[in-house]
């Protein structure tokens, strides 16, 4: 069966026919691509069509799909059993790798997803500070737990508003949603409510409204404000951890958060999450302390094996420099293709993340990201898809490059982009 047949069948038994909303192609229209297999930088869809992949399972496939060493590590682990519900030596080794890589992390707890990592980190932050209010930034996504699915209110002192049915207003009210890259707003909310704020959580480089880079000094300002008011700073590095550098975004920017949330790459493409930070904070987590958090599959031996194999390969000298240089050439090729066609875009990039925004405005926050035209992006997406390029099926998502993409792949992508942009009328 092809993707259309599978999608019709899926809609009868899975809400919307998919197990995560963006996969449904609602933002771009058309039928989602059902994948049969993947290898390197290539996806093979149901029906046999092949695509160059720039989604990479939304970030974790930094080495490409089915890397032989990662596959062998998973195969070996599976032969010893897929889950024990008991501790393993590999869990300790992965925790040691994370602690060694991130100066902010003295202790780490493995969990099963980024959502679970963030939810748990916020619980610990509230316990440590004795406060309830959390500050987040519009356009930053930290998973689907109730307290983080909030809209902004009408001002910095307005309580959060539920962004999804089923989220109690009383829970949303504990979250303040501010503008990213706007330090004055953060200063004001701390001036008015600083004694209530347990933590500020932020994607240090945003990937969930498309790629948005922090303005100089913004993250440092968050660090200084939280420290001066007795609040914790939480970096959500589920995307950026081990993606933008081995020490994450915090290593690149030289900022030490109090807690860090991880996922994606540390599981080598298998389900995983983690949260960690200073010893005095993490020792509040059960069974060392009173803050309860548990999980049957936490530290799953398959995910841990894949993560260890992946991190070993990422430690190779020059890995990140080569990947970033390759990403720069790809972004330059996309920009030149748009310019040649007279199509107005802004391309934001950082390390091996990038987003093509169909807007003439600089994209620095959620409001400017929303000036991008999703219909023009949809046309671009499908023009690329017809040419065998699998880009994110939504305007406000980041694309990802992998080490498996070759020079020939980059040239083929640039050529496809030239043709795709040429199909679009200038705007």
SELUM-876910 format. One record per residue: residue in one letter; y, x negated, z negated of N, C-alpha, C in turn. Coordinates in steps of 0.2 Angstrom, whole numbers, padded with zeros to 4 digits, always signed. Example, Ala and Ser with C-alpha at 12.3 -4.5 7.8 and 13.67 -1.06 7.14 Angstrom:
% residues 2
A-0028-0066-0039-0022-0062-0039-0016-0066-0039S-0011-0064-0035-0005-0068-0036+0000-0064-0039
% end
This chain:
% residues 427
X-0006-0004+0000+0000+0000+0000+0006-0004+0000X+0012-0002+0003+0018-0006+0003+0022-0003-0003X+0028-0006-0004+0032-0005-0009+0034+0003-0010X+0036+0006-0004+0037+0013-0004+0032+0017-0007X+0026+0016-0005+0020+0020-0008+0019+0018-0015X+0020+0012-0017+0019+0011-0024+0024+0014-0028X+0030+0014-0026+0036+0017-0029+0035+0025-0030X+0033+0028-0025+0031+0035-0026+0026+0036-0031X+0021+0032-0031+0015+0033-0036+0018+0032-0043X+0022+0026-0044+0025+0024-0050+0029+0030-0053X+0033+0033-0049+0038+0038-0052+0034+0044-0055X+0028+0045-0054+0024+0050-0057+0022+0048-0064X+0022+0042-0066+0019+0040-0073+0024+0035-0077X+0029+0033-0073+0034+0028-0077+0041+0031-0076X+0045+0032-0081+0051+0034-0080+0055+0031-0075X+0057+0034-0070+0061+0031-0064+0057+0026-0060X+0051+0026-0061+0046+0022-0057+0046+0015-0059X+0050+0013-0064+0051+0005-0066+0050+0005-0074X+0049-0001-0076+0049-0003-0083+0055-0006-0086X+0060-0007-0082+0067-0009-0084+0072-0007-0078X+0077-0004-0081+0081+0000-0076+0084-0003-0070X+0086-0010-0070+0089-0013-0064+0084-0014-0059X+0078-0014-0060+0073-0014-0055+0072-0008-0050X+0075-0003-0052+0075+0003-0048+0079+0003-0042X+0084-0002-0041+0088-0002-0036+0093+0004-0036X+0094+0007-0041+0099+0012-0042+0106+0010-0040X+0108+0004-0042+0114+0001-0040+0116-0001-0033X+0110-0002-0029+0111-0004-0022+0108+0001-0017X+0104+0006-0020+0101+0011-0016+0095+0008-0013X+0090+0012-0010+0084+0010-0007+0078+0010-0012X+0073+0007-0009+0067+0007-0013+0066+0000-0016X+0064+0000-0022+0063-0007-0025+0057-0011-0022X+0058-0017-0022+0052-0021-0020+0047-0022-0025X+0041-0021-0024+0035-0022-0028+0032-0028-0026X+0031-0033-0031+0029-0040-0030+0021-0040-0032X+0018-0043-0027+0011-0045-0028+0009-0052-0031X+0013-0057-0029+0012-0063-0031+0019-0067-0030X+0019-0073-0033+0025-0078-0032+0022-0085-0033X+0026-0089-0029+0024-0096-0029+0030-0100-0027X+0032-0105-0032+0038-0109-0030+0044-0105-0030X+0048-0105-0024+0054-0101-0024+0053-0094-0020X+0046-0093-0018+0045-0087-0014+0041-0081-0018X+0043-0075-0016+0040-0069-0018+0036-0066-0013X+0030-0063-0014+0026-0060-0009+0026-0052-0011X+0029-0048-0007+0029-0041-0009+0023-0037-0007X+0022-0031-0010+0016-0027-0008+0017-0026+0000X+0012-0026+0004+0013-0026+0011+0014-0033+0014X+0015-0038+0010+0015-0045+0013+0021-0048+0015X+0027-0044+0014+0034-0047+0016+0035-0052+0011X+0038-0058+0013+0040-0064+0009+0047-0064+0008X+0050-0066+0002+0057-0067+0001+0058-0073-0003X+0064-0076-0002+0066-0082-0006+0070-0079-0012X+0068-0081-0018+0069-0077-0024+0075-0081-0028X+0081-0077-0029+0086-0079-0032+0087-0075-0039X+0082-0071-0041+0082-0068-0047+0078-0072-0052X+0073-0075-0050+0069-0079-0055+0067-0076-0061X+0065-0069-0061+0063-0065-0067+0069-0065-0072X+0075-0065-0069+0081-0065-0073+0082-0071-0077X+0080-0077-0074+0082-0083-0078+0076-0088-0080X+0071-0085-0082+0066-0090-0085+0062-0095-0080X+0062-0093-0074+0058-0097-0069+0062-0103-0066X+0065-0107-0071+0069-0113-0069+0065-0118-0065X+0059-0118-0066+0054-0123-0062+0052-0120-0056X+0053-0113-0055+0050-0109-0049+0044-0106-0052X+0041-0102-0048+0035-0098-0050+0029-0102-0049X+0024-0100-0054+0017-0103-0054+0017-0110-0054X+0022-0114-0057+0021-0121-0057+0014-0123-0060X+0011-0128-0056+0004-0130-0058+0003-0132-0065X+0008-0135-0068+0007-0138-0075+0008-0132-0080X+0012-0127-0078+0013-0122-0083+0007-0117-0082X+0005-0116-0076-0001-0112-0075-0007-0115-0079X-0008-0121-0078-0014-0124-0081-0014-0124-0089X-0007-0124-0092-0007-0124-0099-0008-0117-0101X-0007-0112-0097-0008-0105-0099-0016-0103-0098X-0019-0106-0093-0026-0105-0092-0030-0108-0098X-0028-0114-0100-0031-0118-0105-0031-0114-0112X-0024-0111-0113-0023-0108-0119-0027-0101-0119X-0028-0098-0113-0031-0091-0113-0039-0092-0114X-0041-0098-0112-0048-0100-0113-0050-0100-0120X-0045-0102-0125-0046-0102-0132-0045-0096-0136X-0042-0091-0132-0041-0084-0135-0033-0082-0134X-0032-0076-0133-0026-0074-0131-0021-0072-0136X-0024-0070-0142-0019-0069-0148-0024-0069-0154X-0021-0072-0160-0025-0073-0166-0022-0069-0172X-0015-0068-0172-0012-0065-0178-0012-0070-0183X-0012-0076-0182-0013-0081-0187-0009-0087-0184X-0006-0092-0188-0002-0097-0186-0006-0102-0182X-0003-0106-0177-0006-0111-0173-0002-0118-0173X-0005-0123-0171-0001-0129-0171+0004-0129-0165X+0002-0126-0160+0007-0126-0154+0014-0122-0156X+0013-0117-0161+0019-0114-0163+0024-0119-0166X+0021-0123-0170+0025-0128-0174+0028-0133-0169X+0024-0135-0164+0027-0140-0159+0033-0137-0155X+0032-0130-0153+0038-0127-0150+0044-0127-0154X+0043-0125-0160+0048-0124-0165+0052-0131-0166X+0048-0136-0166+0050-0143-0167+0054-0145-0161X+0052-0143-0155+0056-0145-0149+0063-0141-0149X+0063-0135-0151+0069-0131-0151+0074-0134-0156X+0071-0136-0162+0075-0139-0167+0078-0146-0165X+0074-0150-0161+0076-0156-0159+0082-0155-0153X+0081-0150-0149+0086-0149-0144+0092-0146-0146X+0093-0142-0151+0099-0139-0153+0101-0141-0160X+0107-0145-0160+0109-0147-0166+0111-0142-0171X+0112-0136-0169+0114-0130-0174+0108-0127-0177X+0102-0129-0175+0096-0125-0177+0092-0130-0182X+0091-0128-0188+0087-0132-0193+0080-0129-0193X+0080-0122-0193+0074-0118-0193+0074-0113-0188X+0068-0111-0185+0068-0106-0180+0062-0101-0181X+0063-0095-0179+0057-0090-0180+0056-0087-0173X+0050-0088-0171+0048-0085-0164+0046-0078-0164X+0049-0074-0159+0048-0067-0159+0046-0065-0152X+0046-0059-0149+0043-0057-0143+0048-0056-0137X+0055-0055-0139+0060-0054-0134+0067-0055-0136X+0071-0056-0131+0078-0057-0133+0081-0051-0137X+0079-0045-0136+0082-0040-0140+0080-0041-0147X+0073-0042-0148+0071-0043-0155+0074-0049-0158X+0075-0054-0155+0079-0060-0158+0086-0058-0160X+0090-0055-0156+0096-0053-0158+0096-0048-0164X+0092-0043-0163+0092-0038-0169+0090-0042-0175X+0086-0046-0175+0084-0050-0181+0089-0055-0184X+0093-0058-0179+0098-0062-0181+0104-0059-0184X+0105-0053-0182+0111-0049-0185+0109-0046-0192X+0102-0045-0193+0100-0043-0200+0101-0048-0204X+0099-0054-0202+0100-0060-0207+0107-0062-0208X+0112-0061-0203+0119-0062-0204+0122-0057-0209X+0120-0051-0209+0122-0046-0213+0120-0048-0220X+0114-0050-0221+0111-0051-0228+0115-0057-0230X+0116-0062-0226+0119-0069-0229+0126-0067-0231X+0130-0063-0227+0137-0062-0228+0138-0056-0233X+0133-0052-0234+0134-0046-0238+0139-0041-0234X+0140-0042-0228+0145-0037-0224+0141-0034-0219X+0144-0028-0216+0140-0024-0211+0143-0024-0204X+0149-0026-0203+0152-0025-0196+0151-0031-0192X+0149-0030-0185+0148-0035-0180+0153-0034-0175X+0155-0040-0172+0160-0040-0166+0156-0043-0160X+0156-0039-0155+0154-0041-0148+0159-0041-0143X+0157-0042-0137+0162-0042-0132+0160-0038-0126X+0164-0034-0123+0163-0030-0118+0160-0034-0112X+0154-0031-0109+0151-0035-0104+0146-0039-0106X+0146-0042-0112+0140-0046-0115+0134-0041-0117X+0129-0043-0114+0123-0039-0116+0118-0043-0121X+0116-0039-0126+0112-0043-0131+0106-0039-0133X+0103-0035-0128+0097-0031-0129+0099-0024-0130X+0094-0020-0131+0095-0013-0131+0094-0010-0138X+0095-0014-0144+0095-0011-0150+0101-0007-0151X+0100-0002-0156+0105+0003-0157+0112+0001-0158X+0113-0004-0162+0119-0006-0164+0123-0010-0159X+0120-0012-0154+0123-0016-0148+0124-0012-0142X+0122-0006-0142+0123-0002-0136+0129+0003-0137X+0135-0001-0137+0142+0003-0139+0147+0002-0133X+0151+0006-0133+0157+0006-0128+0163+0003-0133X+0168+0001-0129+0174-0001-0133+0178+0006-0135X+0181+0005-0141+0186+0011-0142+0193+0010-0139X+0198+0014-0141+0204+0014-0138+0208+0008-0141X+0206+0004-0146+0210-0001-0148+0206-0006-0153X+0208-0011-0155+0204-0016-0158+0201-0013-0165X+0205-0008-0168+0202-0006-0174+0198+0000-0174X+0197+0003-0167+0193+0009-0166+0186+0007-0167X+0182+0012-0170+0175+0011-0171+0172+0011-0164X+0166+0008-0164+0162+0008-0158+0159+0015-0156X+0158+0016-0150+0156+0023-0148+0149+0022-0144X+0144+0026-0146+0138+0025-0143+0138+0025-0135X+0134+0021-0132+0134+0020-0125+0128+0023-0122X+0124+0026-0126+0117+0029-0124+0116+0034-0128X+0113+0040-0125+0111+0045-0130+0105+0042-0134X+0105+0045-0140+0100+0042-0145+0102+0037-0150X+0108+0034-0148+0111+0030-0153+0116+0033-0158X+0114+0033-0164+0118+0037-0169+0125+0034-0169X+0130+0039-0170+0137+0036-0170+0138+0032-0176X+0135+0034-0182+0136+0030-0188+0134+0022-0187X+0129+0021-0183+0126+0015-0181+0131+0011-0177X+0133+0014-0171+0138+0011-0167+0145+0010-0170X+0146+0013-0175+0153+0012-0178+0153+0006-0182X+0147+0002-0183+0147-0004-0186+0148-0010-0181X+0149-0008-0175+0150-0013-0170+0157-0013-0167X+0161-0018-0167+0168-0018-0163+0167-0022-0157X+0169-0019-0151+0168-0021-0144+0175-0024-0142X+0176-0030-0141+0182-0033-0139+0182-0036-0132X+0187-0038-0129+0187-0041-0123+0186-0048-0123X+0181-0051-0119+0179-0058-0118+0185-0062-0115X+0186-0068-0117+0191-0072-0115+0198-0070-0117X+0198-0066-0123+0205-0063-0125+0205-0065-0133X+0207-0071-0134+0207-0073-0141+0212-0069-0146X+0218-0067-0143+0222-0063-0147+0219-0057-0150X+0215-0053-0146+0212-0047-0148+0207-0049-0154X+0204-0055-0154+0199-0057-0159+0203-0058-0166X+0209-0062-0165+0213-0063-0170+0215-0057-0174X+0217-0052-0170+0220-0046-0173+0214-0042-0177X+0208-0042-0174+0203-0038-0177+0201-0042-0184X+0201-0048-0184+0200-0052-0190+0206-0051-0195X+0212-0051-0193+0218-0049-0197+0217-0043-0201X+0214-0038-0197+0214-0031-0200+0207-0030-0204X+0202-0033-0201+0195-0031-0204+0191-0037-0206X+0194-0043-0206+0190-0049-0207+0185-0049-0213X+0187-0045-0219+0183-0045-0224+0176-0041-0223X+0176-0037-0218+0171-0033-0216+0166-0036-0211X+0168-0041-0208+0164-0044-0202+0159-0049-0204X+0153-0047-0203+0147-0051-0204+0147-0057-0199X+0147-0055-0193+0146-0060-0187+0150-0058-0181X+0151-0063-0177+0153-0062-0170+0148-0064-0166X+0145-0060-0161+0140-0062-0157+0143-0063-0149X+0141-0068-0146+0144-0069-0139+0139-0073-0135X+0139-0071-0128+0135-0075-0123+0140-0081-0122X+0139-0087-0123+0144-0092-0122+0146-0093-0115X+0141-0092-0110+0142-0091-0103+0139-0084-0102X+0143-0080-0099+0140-0073-0098+0136-0072-0092X+0131-0069-0093+0126-0068-0087+0125-0060-0085X+0128-0056-0090+0126-0049-0090+0131-0044-0087X+0137-0047-0085+0142-0043-0081+0143-0047-0075X+0138-0051-0073+0139-0056-0068+0140-0062-0072X+0141-0068-0068+0142-0074-0071+0150-0075-0073X+0151-0075-0079+0158-0076-0081+0159-0082-0086X+0163-0087-0085+0164-0093-0089+0169-0092-0094X+0168-0095-0100+0173-0095-0105+0179-0099-0103X+0185-0096-0105+0191-0100-0104+0192-0106-0109X+0195-0111-0107+0196-0117-0111+0198-0115-0118X+0194-0117-0123+0197-0115-0130+0194-0109-0133X+0192-0104-0129+0190-0097-0131+0184-0098-0137X+0179-0101-0135+0173-0102-0139+0175-0106-0146X+0179-0111-0145+0181-0115-0151+0185-0110-0155X+0189-0106-0152+0193-0101-0156+0189-0097-0160X+0183-0094-0157+0179-0090-0161+0176-0094-0167X+0174-0100-0166+0171-0104-0171+0176-0105-0177X+0182-0106-0175+0187-0107-0181+0188-0101-0184X+0189-0095-0181+0191-0089-0184+0185-0087-0189X+0179-0087-0186+0173-0085-0190+0172-0089-0196X+0173-0096-0195+0173-0100-0201+0178-0099-0206X+0184-0098-0204+0190-0097-0209+0189-0090-0213X+0185-0085-0210+0185-0079-0213+0178-0078-0216X+0174-0083-0216+0167-0082-0220+0162-0078-0216X+0163-0077-0209+0159-0074-0205+0154-0079-0201X+0149-0076-0198+0144-0081-0194+0146-0080-0187X+0145-0085-0183+0145-0086-0176+0138-0086-0173X+0137-0081-0169+0130-0081-0166+0131-0082-0159X+0127-0087-0156+0127-0088-0149+0121-0085-0146X+0122-0080-0142+0116-0077-0138+0115-0082-0132X+0110-0086-0133+0108-0091-0127+0101-0089-0124X+0100-0082-0124+0094-0080-0121+0094-0082-0114X+0099-0082-0110+0100-0084-0103+0101-0091-0103X+0106-0094-0107+0109-0101-0106+0105-0106-0109X+0101-0104-0114+0097-0109-0118+0092-0112-0113X+0092-0119-0113+0088-0123-0108+0089-0121-0101X+0094-0117-0099+0095-0116-0092+0101-0120-0090X+0106-0120-0094+0112-0124-0092+0112-0131-0094X+0107-0133-0098+0106-0139-0100+0101-0139-0106X+0098-0145-0107+0093-0145-0112+0095-0143-0119X+0101-0144-0121+0104-0142-0127+0108-0135-0127X+0107-0132-0121+0110-0125-0121+0118-0126-0119X+0121-0120-0119+0128-0120-0118+0132-0123-0124X+0129-0122-0130+0132-0125-0136+0132-0133-0136X+0127-0136-0133+0127-0143-0132+0133-0145-0127X+0134-0141-0121+0139-0143-0116+0146-0142-0119X+0147-0137-0123+0154-0136-0126+0155-0139-0132X+0150-0142-0135+0151-0146-0142+0153-0141-0147X+0150-0135-0148+0151-0130-0153+0145-0129-0157X+0145-0129-0163+0139-0127-0167+0140-0120-0170X+0136-0116-0167+0136-0109-0170+0131-0109-0176X+0132-0103-0180+0128-0103-0186+0121-0100-0185X+0120-0096-0180+0114-0094-0177+0113-0094-0170X+0108-0095-0167+0107-0095-0160+0101-0090-0158X+0101-0086-0153+0096-0082-0150+0094-0085-0144X+0087-0086-0143+0084-0089-0137+0079-0084-0134X+0077-0085-0128+0071-0082-0125+0070-0085-0118X+0067-0081-0113+0066-0083-0106+0063-0090-0106X+0067-0095-0105+0064-0101-0103+0059-0104-0108X+0060-0103-0115+0056-0106-0120+0049-0103-0120X+0048-0097-0116+0041-0095-0115+0039-0096-0108X+0042-0100-0104+0040-0102-0097+0038-0096-0092X+0042-0090-0094+0040-0084-0090+0036-0079-0093X+0033-0081-0099+0030-0076-0103+0034-0073-0108X+0032-0067-0111+0037-0063-0116+0038-0067-0122X+0044-0069-0124+0046-0073-0129+0053-0072-0132X+0054-0073-0138+0061-0074-0140+0061-0078-0146X+0067-0080-0149+0067-0084-0155+0074-0083-0157X+0075-0084-0164+0082-0085-0167+0081-0090-0172X+0087-0094-0173+0087-0100-0177+0094-0102-0179X+0094-0106-0184+0101-0108-0187+0100-0113-0193X+0105-0113-0197+0106-0117-0203+0100-0115-0207X+0097-0120-0211+0092-0119-0215+0093-0114-0221X+0099-0114-0224+0101-0110-0229+0101-0102-0227X+0103-0101-0220+0103-0095-0218+0096-0092-0216X+0092-0097-0213+0085-0095-0211+0080-0094-0216X+0082-0097-0222+0077-0097-0228+0078-0090-0231X+0082-0086-0228+0082-0079-0231+0077-0075-0227X+0074-0077-0222+0069-0073-0218+0062-0073-0222X+0059-0067-0222+0052-0067-0225+0047-0071-0221X+0043-0074-0225+0041-0074-0232+0045-0079-0236X+0049-0083-0233+0053-0087-0238+0058-0084-0242X+0061-0078-0239+0066-0075-0242+0065-0067-0242X+0070-0063-0243+0070-0056-0244+0071-0052-0237X+0073-0055-0232+0075-0052-0226+0069-0051-0222X+0067-0045-0221+0060-0043-0218+0060-0043-0210X+0056-0047-0207+0055-0047-0200+0048-0049-0198X+0044-0046-0194+0037-0048-0193+0035-0045-0186X+0030-0048-0183+0027-0046-0177+0020-0049-0175X+0016-0044-0173+0009-0046-0172+0008-0051-0167X+0012-0051-0161+0012-0056-0156+0017-0061-0156X+0021-0062-0161+0026-0067-0162+0022-0074-0162X+0025-0079-0158+0022-0085-0157+0015-0084-0153X+0015-0080-0148+0009-0079-0144+0006-0085-0141X+0000-0087-0142-0002-0094-0139-0001-0095-0132X-0001-0089-0128+0000-0090-0120+0007-0092-0119X+0012-0088-0122+0019-0089-0121+0021-0096-0124X+0018-0098-0130+0020-0104-0133+0017-0110-0128X+0011-0109-0125+0009-0115-0121+0013-0115-0115X+0015-0110-0112+0019-0110-0106+0026-0113-0108X+0029-0111-0113+0035-0114-0115+0035-0121-0116X+0030-0124-0120+0029-0131-0121+0028-0135-0114X+0025-0132-0110+0024-0136-0103+0030-0136-0099X+0034-0130-0100+0040-0130-0096+0045-0135-0099X+0046-0135-0106+0051-0139-0109+0049-0147-0108X+0043-0148-0107+0041-0155-0106+0044-0157-0099X+0043-0153-0094+0046-0154-0087+0053-0154-0087X+0057-0150-0091+0064-0150-0091+0067-0157-0094X+0063-0160-0098+0065-0166-0101+0065-0172-0096X+0063-0171-0090+0063-0177-0086+0070-0179-0084X+0071-0186-0084+0078-0188-0083+0081-0185-0076X+0087-0183-0076+0091-0180-0070+0089-0173-0068X+0085-0170-0072+0083-0163-0070+0089-0159-0069X+0093-0158-0074+0098-0153-0074+0104-0156-0069X+0105-0162-0068+0110-0164-0063+0108-0163-0056X+0101-0164-0055+0099-0162-0048+0099-0154-0047X+0098-0150-0052+0098-0143-0051+0105-0141-0050X+0110-0143-0054+0117-0141-0053+0120-0144-0047X+0118-0149-0044+0121-0152-0038+0118-0147-0032X+0112-0145-0033+0109-0141-0028+0113-0134-0028X+0114-0131-0034+0117-0125-0035+0124-0125-0032X+0128-0131-0033+0134-0132-0030+0134-0131-0023X+0129-0134-0019+0129-0134-0012+0128-0127-0010X+0124-0123-0013+0122-0116-0012+0129-0112-0012X+0132-0113-0018+0138-0109-0019+0143-0110-0014X+0144-0117-0012+0149-0119-0007+0147-0116+0000X+0140-0115+0001+0138-0112+0008+0140-0105+0008X+0139-0101+0002+0140-0094+0002+0148-0093+0003X+0152-0097-0001+0159-0096+0000+0162-0098+0007X+0159-0103+0010+0161-0104+0017+0159-0098+0022X+0153-0096+0021+0151-0090+0025+0155-0084+0024X+0157-0082+0018+0162-0077+0017+0169-0078+0020X+0171-0084+0019+0178-0086+0022+0177-0086+0030X+0172-0088+0033+0172-0088+0040+0172-0080+0043X+0169-0076+0039+0169-0069+0041+0175-0065+0039X+0179-0068+0035+0185-0065+0033+0184-0060+0027X+0178-0060+0024+0176-0056+0018+0179-0059+0012X+0182-0055+0008+0185-0057+0002+0180-0057-0004X+0179-0062-0007+0174-0062-0013+0177-0068-0018X+0174-0067-0024+0175-0072-0029+0168-0074-0031X+0167-0080-0031+0160-0083-0033+0161-0087-0039X+0158-0084-0045+0158-0087-0051+0152-0091-0052X+0152-0097-0054+0146-0101-0055+0146-0105-0061X+0141-0107-0064+0140-0112-0070+0133-0114-0070X+0133-0121-0069+0126-0124-0069+0122-0121-0063X+0116-0118-0065+0112-0115-0060+0113-0107-0060X+0118-0104-0063+0119-0097-0062+0125-0096-0057X+0125-0090-0054+0131-0088-0050+0131-0081-0048X+0137-0078-0046+0137-0071-0044+0143-0071-0039X+0141-0067-0034+0146-0066-0028+0149-0059-0030X+0155-0059-0032+0159-0053-0034+0163-0051-0028X+0163-0045-0026+0167-0042-0020+0173-0040-0023X+0178-0044-0024+0184-0043-0027+0189-0049-0025X+0195-0048-0025+0200-0053-0024+0203-0056-0030X+0201-0052-0036+0204-0054-0042+0199-0060-0045X+0203-0064-0049+0199-0069-0053+0195-0065-0058X+0188-0067-0059+0184-0063-0064+0183-0067-0070X+0187-0064-0076+0187-0068-0082+0184-0064-0088X+0183-0057-0087+0181-0053-0092+0178-0046-0089X+0176-0041-0093+0173-0035-0091+0178-0031-0086X+0184-0031-0088+0189-0027-0084+0190-0030-0077X+0190-0036-0077+0191-0039-0070+0185-0039-0066X+0179-0040-0070+0173-0039-0066+0172-0032-0063X+0174-0027-0066+0174-0020-0064+0178-0019-0058X+0183-0024-0056+0186-0023-0050+0182-0024-0044X+0176-0027-0045+0172-0029-0039+0169-0022-0036X+0168-0022-0030+0166-0016-0026+0158-0016-0026X+0155-0011-0029+0148-0011-0029+0145-0009-0023X+0149-0005-0019+0146-0003-0012+0146-0008-0007X+0151-0013-0008+0151-0019-0003+0145-0024-0005X+0144-0024-0012+0139-0028-0014+0132-0026-0012X+0131-0019-0012+0125-0016-0010+0124-0017-0002X+0129-0017+0002+0128-0018+0009+0126-0026+0010X+0129-0030+0006+0128-0037+0006+0120-0039+0004X+0119-0035-0001+0112-0036-0004+0107-0034+0001X+0107-0028+0004+0102-0026+0009+0102-0030+0015X+0108-0033+0017+0109-0037+0023+0105-0043+0022X+0105-0046+0016+0101-0052+0014+0094-0050+0013X+0092-0044+0010+0085-0042+0009+0082-0042+0016X+0085-0039+0021+0082-0039+0028+0081-0046+0031X+0084-0051+0028+0083-0057+0031+0079-0062+0026X+0076-0058+0022+0071-0062+0017+0074-0065+0011X+0079-0063+0009+0083-0066+0003+0083-0060-0003X+0080-0062-0008+0080-0057-0014+0085-0059-0019X+0091-0056-0019+0096-0057-0023+0096-0052-0029X+0100-0052-0034+0100-0047-0039+0102-0040-0036X+0098-0035-0038+0099-0028-0035+0105-0025-0039X+0110-0028-0041+0116-0025-0044+0122-0030-0044X+0128-0027-0043+0134-0032-0042+0135-0036-0049X+0134-0033-0054+0135-0036-0061+0129-0039-0064X+0126-0043-0060+0121-0047-0063+0121-0055-0060X+0119-0059-0064+0119-0066-0062+0113-0068-0057X+0114-0072-0052+0108-0075-0048+0106-0082-0051X+0100-0084-0050+0098-0090-0053+0094-0094-0048X+0096-0101-0048+0092-0105-0044+0087-0109-0048X+0082-0111-0044+0076-0115-0047+0075-0121-0044X+0072-0126-0048+0070-0132-0045+0066-0132-0039X+0062-0126-0038+0058-0126-0032+0061-0124-0026X+0068-0122-0026+0071-0121-0020+0073-0128-0016X+0071-0128-0010+0072-0134-0006+0078-0134-0002X+0080-0140+0001+0086-0140+0005+0085-0135+0011X+0079-0135+0014+0078-0130+0019+0079-0123+0017X+0078-0121+0011+0079-0115+0008+0086-0113+0007X+0090-0118+0005+0097-0118+0004+0101-0116+0011X+0098-0120+0016+0101-0119+0023+0099-0113+0026X+0093-0110+0024+0091-0104+0027+0095-0098+0023X+0097-0099+0017+0101-0094+0013+0108-0094+0016X+0111-0100+0017+0118-0100+0020+0118-0097+0027X+0113-0098+0031+0113-0095+0037+0112-0087+0037X+0108-0085+0032+0107-0078+0031+0114-0075+0028X+0117-0078+0024+0124-0076+0021+0129-0075+0027X+0129-0080+0031+0134-0080+0037+0133-0073+0041X+0126-0072+0042+0125-0066+0046+0126-0060+0042X+0125-0060+0036+0126-0054+0031+0134-0052+0031X+0138-0058+0030+0145-0057+0029+0148-0054+0036X+0145-0057+0041+0148-0055+0048+0147-0048+0049X+0142-0045+0046+0140-0038+0047+0145-0033+0044X+0149-0036+0039+0154-0032+0035+0161-0033+0037X+0164-0027+0037+0171-0028+0039+0176-0031+0034X+0180-0035+0036+0184-0039+0031+0188-0034+0027X+0189-0036+0021+0193-0031+0016+0196-0036+0011
% end
